[in-house]
Amino acid sequence: MAEIDDDLARSRLVLLDALEALGLQRDALILVGAQAVYLRTGDVDLAVAEYTRDADLAIDTTRIAAQPKLDELMTAAAFKRGDQPGTWLSTKYTSPENPIPVDFLVAEAMGGRPGRRAAIVPGQPENTARQVRGLEAALVDNDQGRVAALDEDSRAYDLRIAGPAALIVAKVYKIAERAGTDRGRDKDALDIYRLLRTVEPADFAKRFGVLLNTSVSREPTQYALGEFSSLFGSTRASGIDMVVRATSGLEPEQEVRRSTLALAQDLIGGIGKST
């Protein structure tokens, strides 16, 4: 296993600071993004170190309470507002020039403002969270888990964590939306590869089956599976190229190409058998 990256350890501490500050509002939150991926794939044998400098928390707008206000809780915990809706910055473990963000996100289908950046969060102020397409699956595919530090910090909190199928959906959306721009990151495809190497096809099939049979997640999941098939459908597909670049010099290229394709085919095949 690769060693724990210092930035990842610091970003986990910032996440714990936020969870501590949010108190009972944690019941309305779901951990998504890379931190959720790593909690799901901690045992995977991969030479590339886990890495992220932020934490993403999806708000379930059907559960959020009107009080206390999220912005008041974050401000009281010494977080500063970022320049995007829902972004809060901490310099506790870094410096003012290198803050670590925590982002509050809302699935676009629940955000109430198509085409806008800021979501409507019932009972909470303007700009509490940012709308993101593809997070609808996390509202359905999630499990209660334990979020703890990666160092000697003793804090740990119970929190809903996005499931592997929901994380695939969200990552595929992210890759598709950033394709052809300077915002694309090979790491998003690597996160998918981590999930493919860790999660059994039968588990994926079960979870995707639920997503495809739930109204709020059906269309986003169908779209993501179509994009997934294009991104990972051959050894020279663009998603597999991304995984190869992300593992360059650390994992044998041809082995990565063959392995990623086989795992992707297992996922698609398993879903086909279960539907």
C-alpha positions as CSV (number, residue, x, y, z in Angstrom):
1,M,0.0,0.0,0.0
2,A,1.1,3.5,-0.8
3,E,1.8,5.8,2.2
4,I,-0.8,8.2,3.4
5,D,-0.4,11.6,1.7
6,D,0.0,14.6,4.0
7,D,-2.6,16.6,2.2
8,L,-5.1,13.8,2.5
9,A,-4.5,13.5,6.2
10,R,-5.0,17.3,6.6
11,S,-8.1,17.3,4.5
12,R,-9.5,14.5,6.7
13,L,-8.8,16.6,9.8
14,V,-10.7,19.5,8.1
15,L,-13.6,17.2,7.4
16,L,-13.7,16.1,11.0
17,D,-13.6,19.8,12.1
18,A,-16.6,20.4,9.9
19,L,-18.5,17.3,11.1
20,E,-17.8,18.3,14.7
21,A,-19.2,21.8,14.1
22,L,-22.3,20.6,12.2
23,G,-23.6,18.5,15.1
24,L,-27.1,17.1,14.5
25,Q,-27.1,18.5,11.0
26,R,-24.8,15.6,10.1
27,D,-28.0,13.5,9.8
28,A,-28.8,15.4,6.5
29,L,-25.3,14.9,5.0
30,I,-23.7,12.3,2.8
31,L,-20.0,12.1,2.2
32,V,-19.2,12.0,-1.5
33,G,-16.2,12.6,-3.7
34,A,-12.7,11.3,-3.2
35,Q,-12.9,11.0,0.6
36,A,-15.9,8.6,0.2
37,V,-14.0,6.7,-2.5
38,Y,-11.1,6.1,-0.2
39,L,-13.3,5.0,2.7
40,R,-14.8,2.4,0.3
41,T,-11.4,1.3,-1.2
42,G,-8.9,1.5,1.6
43,D,-7.8,-2.1,1.1
44,V,-7.0,-1.9,-2.6
45,D,-3.5,-2.8,-3.6
46,L,-2.5,0.1,-5.8
47,A,0.9,1.8,-6.0
48,V,-0.6,5.3,-6.5
49,A,-1.2,7.2,-3.3
50,E,-4.6,8.3,-2.3
51,Y,-4.8,12.1,-2.7
52,T,-7.3,14.9,-2.3
53,R,-7.3,18.4,-0.8
54,D,-11.0,18.8,-0.1
55,A,-14.1,17.3,1.3
56,D,-17.5,17.1,-0.4
57,L,-20.7,16.8,1.6
58,A,-24.0,16.3,-0.2
59,I,-27.0,17.8,1.5
60,D,-30.2,15.7,1.5
61,T,-32.7,18.5,1.2
62,T,-35.5,16.2,2.6
63,R,-33.7,15.9,5.9
64,I,-32.0,19.3,6.5
65,A,-33.3,21.2,9.5
66,A,-34.0,25.0,9.3
67,Q,-32.0,25.4,12.5
68,P,-29.2,25.7,13.2
69,K,-27.9,27.5,10.1
70,L,-25.0,25.8,8.4
71,D,-23.2,29.1,7.7
72,E,-23.4,30.1,11.4
73,L,-22.0,26.7,12.4
74,M,-19.1,26.8,10.0
75,T,-18.3,30.4,10.9
76,A,-18.2,29.6,14.6
77,A,-15.7,26.8,13.8
78,A,-13.4,29.3,12.1
79,F,-14.2,28.4,8.5
80,K,-14.2,31.2,5.9
81,R,-16.5,31.4,2.9
82,G,-15.0,30.6,-0.4
83,D,-15.8,32.2,-3.8
84,Q,-18.3,29.5,-4.8
85,P,-21.7,28.7,-3.3
86,G,-21.3,26.2,-0.5
87,T,-17.5,26.4,-0.3
88,W,-15.9,26.9,3.1
89,L,-12.2,27.2,3.7
90,S,-10.0,26.2,6.6
91,T,-6.4,27.3,7.2
92,K,-6.1,25.5,10.5
93,Y,-3.6,22.9,9.2
94,T,-2.1,24.9,6.3
95,S,-1.7,28.6,5.6
96,P,-3.9,31.5,4.3
97,E,-2.4,31.0,0.9
98,N,-3.2,27.2,0.8
99,P,-6.6,26.6,2.4
100,I,-8.4,23.3,2.4
101,P,-12.0,23.5,1.2
102,V,-15.2,21.8,2.4
103,D,-18.0,21.9,-0.2
104,F,-21.7,21.6,0.5
105,L,-23.4,20.2,-2.6
106,V,-27.0,19.4,-3.6
107,A,-28.1,17.1,-6.4
108,E,-29.4,19.2,-9.3
109,A,-32.7,17.4,-9.3
110,M,-33.2,18.5,-5.7
111,G,-31.7,22.0,-6.0
112,G,-34.7,23.8,-7.5
113,R,-32.6,26.0,-9.8
114,P,-31.9,24.5,-13.2
115,G,-28.9,26.2,-14.8
116,R,-27.9,28.0,-11.7
117,R,-24.8,27.4,-9.5
118,A,-26.5,28.0,-6.1
119,A,-29.1,25.5,-4.9
120,I,-32.2,26.2,-2.8
121,V,-31.7,24.5,0.6
122,P,-35.0,24.6,2.6
123,G,-34.7,26.8,5.7
124,Q,-31.0,27.7,4.9
125,P,-29.6,31.0,3.6
126,E,-28.8,31.8,0.0
127,N,-25.6,30.2,-1.4
128,T,-25.6,27.5,1.3
129,A,-24.8,24.9,-1.3
130,R,-23.8,24.4,-5.0
131,Q,-25.9,22.4,-7.4
132,V,-24.2,19.4,-9.0
133,R,-25.5,17.0,-11.6
134,G,-25.0,13.3,-10.9
135,L,-25.3,13.4,-7.1
136,E,-28.9,12.1,-7.2
137,A,-27.6,8.5,-6.9
138,A,-25.9,9.3,-3.6
139,L,-29.4,10.1,-2.1
140,V,-30.3,6.5,-2.8
141,D,-27.1,4.5,-2.7
142,N,-25.4,5.2,0.7
143,D,-24.6,3.4,3.9
144,Q,-23.9,4.5,7.4
145,G,-20.2,4.5,8.1
146,R,-17.5,5.8,10.4
147,V,-15.3,8.7,9.5
148,A,-12.0,8.9,11.4
149,A,-8.7,10.6,11.2
150,L,-5.7,9.3,9.4
151,D,-3.3,10.3,12.1
152,E,-3.4,10.3,15.9
153,D,-6.5,12.5,16.2
154,S,-9.0,10.5,18.2
155,R,-12.2,12.0,16.7
156,A,-14.6,9.9,14.7
157,Y,-18.2,10.5,13.5
158,D,-21.0,8.3,12.1
159,L,-22.1,9.6,8.7
160,R,-23.8,8.4,5.6
161,I,-21.2,7.6,2.9
162,A,-22.1,7.4,-0.8
163,G,-22.1,3.8,-2.1
164,P,-19.8,2.6,-4.8
165,A,-22.5,2.7,-7.5
166,A,-23.4,6.3,-6.6
167,L,-19.7,7.2,-6.7
168,I,-19.3,5.7,-10.1
169,V,-22.3,7.8,-11.3
170,A,-20.9,11.0,-9.8
171,K,-17.4,10.5,-11.2
172,V,-18.6,9.7,-14.7
173,Y,-20.6,12.9,-14.7
174,K,-17.6,14.8,-13.6
175,I,-15.4,13.3,-16.3
176,A,-18.0,13.9,-19.0
177,E,-18.7,17.5,-18.0
178,R,-15.0,18.3,-18.0
179,A,-14.0,16.5,-21.1
180,G,-12.1,18.7,-23.5
181,T,-11.5,21.5,-20.9
182,D,-8.5,22.3,-18.7
183,R,-10.6,21.2,-15.7
184,G,-10.3,17.5,-16.6
185,R,-8.5,15.4,-14.1
186,D,-7.1,11.9,-14.7
187,K,-7.5,11.2,-11.0
188,D,-11.3,11.0,-11.4
189,A,-10.9,7.9,-13.7
190,L,-8.3,6.5,-11.2
191,D,-11.0,6.8,-8.5
192,I,-13.3,4.7,-10.7
193,Y,-10.5,2.2,-11.2
194,R,-10.1,1.9,-7.4
195,L,-13.8,1.2,-7.0
196,L,-13.7,-1.4,-9.9
197,R,-10.8,-3.2,-8.2
198,T,-12.4,-3.2,-4.8
199,V,-16.2,-3.8,-5.2
200,E,-17.6,-7.1,-6.3
201,P,-19.7,-7.1,-9.6
202,A,-22.6,-8.6,-7.7
203,D,-22.6,-5.7,-5.2
204,F,-22.4,-3.2,-8.1
205,A,-25.3,-5.0,-9.8
206,K,-27.5,-4.9,-6.7
207,R,-26.8,-1.2,-6.1
208,F,-27.2,-0.2,-9.7
209,G,-30.5,-2.1,-9.9
210,V,-31.9,0.0,-7.0
211,L,-30.7,3.2,-8.7
212,L,-32.3,2.2,-12.0
213,N,-35.6,1.5,-10.2
214,T,-35.8,4.7,-8.1
215,S,-37.3,7.7,-9.7
216,V,-34.9,10.4,-8.5
217,S,-31.8,8.4,-9.6
218,R,-33.1,6.6,-12.7
219,E,-32.2,9.1,-15.4
220,P,-28.9,10.2,-14.0
221,T,-27.8,6.5,-13.6
222,Q,-28.9,5.6,-17.2
223,Y,-26.9,8.5,-18.5
224,A,-23.8,7.6,-16.4
225,L,-23.9,4.0,-17.5
226,G,-24.0,5.1,-21.2
227,E,-21.0,7.4,-20.7
228,F,-19.2,4.7,-18.6
229,S,-19.5,2.3,-21.5
230,S,-17.9,4.8,-23.8
231,L,-15.2,5.8,-21.4
232,F,-14.2,2.3,-20.5
233,G,-15.5,0.2,-23.4
234,S,-12.1,-0.7,-25.1
235,T,-8.5,-0.8,-24.1
236,R,-8.0,2.5,-26.0
237,A,-11.1,4.3,-24.7
238,S,-10.5,7.7,-23.2
239,G,-11.3,6.7,-19.6
240,I,-8.8,3.9,-19.7
241,D,-6.2,6.4,-21.2
242,M,-6.9,8.6,-18.1
243,V,-6.2,5.6,-15.8
244,V,-3.0,4.8,-17.6
245,R,-1.7,8.4,-17.3
246,A,-2.7,8.5,-13.6
247,T,-0.7,5.3,-12.9
248,S,2.2,6.1,-15.3
249,G,5.5,4.8,-14.0
250,L,3.8,3.0,-11.1
251,E,1.7,0.3,-12.7
252,P,2.4,-1.6,-16.0
253,E,0.5,0.1,-18.8
254,Q,-0.8,-2.9,-20.7
255,E,-1.8,-4.6,-17.4
256,V,-3.8,-1.5,-16.4
257,R,-5.5,-1.4,-19.8
258,R,-6.5,-5.0,-19.8
259,S,-7.5,-4.9,-16.1
260,T,-9.6,-1.8,-16.4
261,L,-11.4,-3.1,-19.4
262,A,-12.1,-6.5,-17.8
263,L,-13.4,-4.9,-14.7
264,A,-15.6,-2.4,-16.6
265,Q,-17.1,-5.3,-18.6
266,D,-17.8,-7.2,-15.4
267,L,-19.7,-4.2,-14.1
268,I,-21.8,-3.8,-17.2
269,G,-22.4,-7.5,-17.6
270,G,-23.5,-7.8,-14.0
271,I,-26.0,-5.0,-14.4
272,G,-27.4,-6.6,-17.6
273,K,-27.9,-9.9,-15.8
274,S,-29.8,-8.3,-12.9
275,T,-32.2,-6.1,-14.9
